[in-house]
Amino acid sequence: MKRFKNILVYTDGSGDSDPASSRAVELAQRNNGRLTFVGVLRELPRELSRLAAGIQPADLQASAMQELRERLEQFVTPFREMEPPVDIAIEVRCGTPFIEIIRTVLRSGHDLVMMSAEGRRGMKGMLFGNTSLHLMRKCPCPVWVIKASRRRHVARILAAIDPDASDPVRDGVNVQIMELATSLARSEDSALHVVHVWDIYDEYILRRWRTFLPETPVYNLTTLTEEAHRSQLEELLGRFDSDGLRLRSHLLKGEVGTEILKLAVQQHIDLVVMGTVARTGLAGLFMGNTAETVLRQVNCSVLTIKPEGFVTPVRPDPTGPETAPRTEPTTVKARGMKLPENKKGTAKNEKEQDN
């Protein structure tokens, strides 16, 4: 976790933001890092001027942004007084939250985004709202969404991996997951669970056809497949120093998302560390079904990771029909930033609204 030195914290300055903000301050103190607290205000509807004579939406927008800035200044005051001191900045932007957060990451080179879970607590599958889900899909740097808890200590961590040394992209994500999970487990003195879930595609069909496959019994195929996955898991774990760690590995057979969720409940996991982008030629536009299943149902904090070379579909600066993002008091434009190729459908993706 010492790699994170330029952290963005998304907050509205309310008490509900404390879990992520407090954790971010602790991390910045340990790493001698910098924190930027970002608040995003949605644009007021243009039709507002029709409701009452003399009302200028631009004036109301500016007033609301100033009010948000003042609230954030008051919110971070206790953090600025802590020892050791932390370099803290505030930025207020206007637009769709996940888009403005990603643009800030691209412009300022943030290496971690942290935020509190904004979903309705106590309702299964509703812990993460649309902003956090969009960030987990599209933000180029790791995203840590923190669930409010009475316990500040992360007691149990679950690292979900899919080892395959023949796939450099997948292997790179697995290495990142293990590096972050082991580092956090050491700093928090946490129990670390590492899970790899495997299965044989359409095994039930093979069992129905076993009479036609006398030379390759299905049970042999299952055993060989399990041994191969076990070997890959052990090879990956062998690359990391486990001395002093309370590490336990799990090799499970079944549907990946379902088994990860079951294990998280059984082991009372506080934090899941996982990758969110499946192998695809459409960089940044596809999140695997496993990640979607876990993120929509898990009931703990989640730290998500993208593969090296991931390209977000969000442009650093808007072009076309979108209005320019506004900051308070000035707008900062990206410099020297190479824009990704404008592919069909990109504008549509950026205009997604989070409720």
HUQUICOR-V485565 format. One record per backbone hydrogen bond with DSSP energy under -1.0 kcal/mol. NH is the residue of the N-H (numbers start at 1). CO is the residue of the C=O. If there is no record, write none. Layout:
# HUQUICOR-V485565
nh=[NH,NH]
co=[CO,CO]
This chain:
# HUQUICOR-V485565
nh=[4,7,8,9,10,11,17,18,21,22,23,24,25,26,27,28,29,30,31,33,34,35,36,37,38,39,41,48,49,50,51,55,60,61,62,63,64,65,66,67,68,69,70,71,72,73,74,75,76,80,82,89,91,93,94,95,100,101,102,103,104,105,106,107,108,109,111,113,114,115,117,119,123,126,133,134,135,136,137,138,139,143,144,145,146,155,157,158,159,160,161,167,171,172,173,174,175,176,177,178,179,180,181,182,183,184,185,186,187,188,190,191,192,193,194,195,196,198,203,206,207,208,209,212,213,216,221,222,223,224,225,226,227,228,229,230,231,232,233,234,235,236,237,238,239,240,245,247,248,250,252,254,259,260,261,262,263,264,265,266,267,268,269,270,271,272,273,274,276,283,285,292,293,294,295,296,297,298,301,302,303,304,305,310,328,343,346,349,350,351,352]
co=[1,34,112,36,114,38,14,15,17,18,19,20,21,22,23,24,25,26,27,28,5,87,7,89,9,91,93,45,46,47,48,52,56,57,58,59,60,61,62,63,64,65,66,67,68,69,70,71,72,76,79,35,37,39,326,41,96,97,98,99,100,101,102,103,104,105,6,142,8,144,146,127,120,123,129,130,131,132,133,134,135,304,113,302,115,153,191,271,193,273,195,164,167,168,169,170,171,172,173,174,175,176,177,178,179,180,181,182,183,184,185,155,246,157,248,159,250,252,200,202,203,204,205,209,210,213,217,218,219,220,221,222,223,224,225,226,227,228,229,230,231,232,233,234,236,237,242,245,192,194,196,198,255,256,257,258,259,260,261,262,263,265,264,156,156,301,158,303,305,281,282,288,289,290,291,292,294,294,270,145,272,143,274,307,92,341,343,345,346,347,349]
